Amino acid sequence: MQKVFYFVCLLIFATACKVQKSLQQDSKLKQGSTVQQPITIEQQAKQTILEKPELIPAHVGISLFDSKTGKFLYNYQSDKYFIPASNTKIFTCYAAMKNLGDSIVAFEYLPDEENIALRFTGDPSFLHPDFEEQRAFDFLKLNAPKITIVAPRYNATAFGNGWAWNDYDADYSPERSPMPIYGNLVYFGKIGNRITVTPKAFKDSLVIFSSTEDGRFAIDRDKDQNSFTVVKSNRVFNATAIPFVVKKEMDQLMIPLLEDTLNRVLNYANAVAIDQPNWKKFYSQPTDSLLKIMMHRSDNFFAEQALLMVGNEKIGVMDDPKIIDTLLKSDMLGMPHKPRWVDGSGLSRYNMMTPQDFIWILNKMKKEQPWERIKTIFPTGNTGTLGGLYKGYENKIFAKTGTLTGHVALSGFIITNQGRELIFSIMVNAHQSAAGTIRKHLEQFLTSVINEY
């Protein structure tokens, strides 16, 4: 009986303490103190993106995926189509990683001691200033006394479907070609009052109508021909690169440019050579060296040429609509929403993709490719096009940006402080704010996910 009495007293005491603690908490709450509750991803998305004044009128899609569990952590309009801008390069990068092998094919050739038959395959690194080593050029310079260049297996246009026509003289949109040289750009510099021109073959195409003594000038190009003009400007000229017009027939410009650089005469056969089993491939650069620049700098020319090179390898012709159709029916079969994919770079506003499409392709990339390879190719915090963003989050985020006027996108991988490996895609269309402002909002959301999950 005595034991029962003690037990009842103990129970009454514990209950009283619990009630007292609850009353104390209620008192603190009344005095303004709050009990911290973990914020959900949905709440974070609202606070950092969806409820921001700059983004309320815009179209926004967000998807966050746990690659280990195979489950989505958050979706907001992630099944809707958006213009992805340079996020399109993620599709191109995946295709190149899967189909181009370890090294880029500079050209295919039939070896012969007297006359080498050679056909180019779209390699954008040929004599490009980004690549110091030029094995392909050295091969052409030192080998057989005669070289015959045969027509490439090429069926593409100089500009992609839906590109802005008035970007013709912008350094970010060089014309595509089967035989790129110098990145299909003319490089203008300045030494004293003298303007330098590379390649030298374009020196006579430059007309100076204005004095360059005060250093305030610019260089324009005629829309339809390789005619460059020095004009007055309010800004001091430093250096610039302007795309040149790629002539349809290779012997009208590209081969003369190569002859001028090699200082030798080349033959040209304007007919597609019949495939033979003894065609050999000459390799120029490691594939990943090209893809890293493409993704870090968001290089449109490298992306376009990479997609054409995938076409040459996979279907035997550099033809962007055909290789895109083939990829969507083979390597990329099973995407949750059928994308409208029209170019390699994302310059076109005709591209239409969903955030869930990017989750799918990034997850597939992560399953098929070594993680170290992906980390090398994709920019991380405060590098490449993520420069100035995600400082202190190096090796916590690996992502590709996308920007067109009124459109911002970011897709990639994050590793949270708790070690969770997540894939994300955020797409913003039809905003009227500064792109930098939108990027900051995205940064706030993603860093909060990294910190708290």
LINGI-V157240 format. One line per field, one symbol per residue. psi: psi as a letter, one per 30 degrees, with the letter a starting at -180 (. if undefined). burial: # if it has 9 or more other C-alpha atoms within 8 Angstrom, else .. A space follows every 50 residues. Layout:
# LINGI-V157240
psi: ???
burial: ???
This chain:
# LINGI-V157240
psi: eeeeeeeeeeeeeeeeeeeeeeeeeeeeefgfklkkkkkleeeeeeefde gkeffeflkkkkkkkjfefgkkfkkjhfglkljfbffffeeeeeeeefff aflkjelkljkkfejkkkklggjffjgkffjekieeeeeeefakfkkjkl klikillekljglkeggfgkfgilkllfikkgghlkkkakjbgkkkkklf fgeffkkjfkkgefgjllklkkeflijkkklklflkkdllkkklkjkekf ffeeeeeeeeefhlkklkjhkkkkklfgklkkkdlkefeeeeeeeefhje eeeeeeeeeeeeeeggkjjeeeeeeeeffdfgkgkekjljjflffgfkgf kjllefeeeeeeeeeeefkkeeeeeeekkakglbfgkflhkfgkgfkjlk lkklkfkklkkbkkjlfggkjlklkkkklhlgakeeeeeeeeeeeeeeee ef.
burial: ...........................##...........#..####### ##.##..##########....####..###.################.## #.#########...##############.....#.##..#...#.##### ###..#...#..#....####.##################.....####. .##..##........###.##....#######....#...####.#.... .#########.....#.#..........#.########.#######.### #############...####..##..##...#..#.#.#.########## #############.##.......##.##########..##..##.##### ###..############..##########.#...#..########.#### ...
